[in-house]
């Protein structure tokens, strides 16, 4: 009798399931989305009250189209980036990218909180 060989289907079946790495990546990506919402909110409020100036040229153009356009474009860009990072979560470069995004957004949030509140 011939022993069954492993096929790609059985290998994929073995990889199925949620790993601790997947949970960490998912939590990090949700943190990025939450910090993006915070950033957009503070930016809009700061612009309305004259406290801040938008330095990102692309987002400045979006602001010229209106607040909803700005928020929609900002959220779409970040959500697409998070989706791409989630799809590539098994690559080391994606994990580094996620860590850099979380770090940058946390530094930004602390800077804004220190000066804004």
Secondary structure by P-SEA (a helix, b strand, c coil): cccccccaaaaaaaaccccaaaaaaaaaaaaaaaaaaaaaaaaaaaaaacccccccaaaaaaaaacaaaaaaaaaaaaaaaaaaaaaacccaaaaaaaaaaaaaaaaaaaaaaaccc
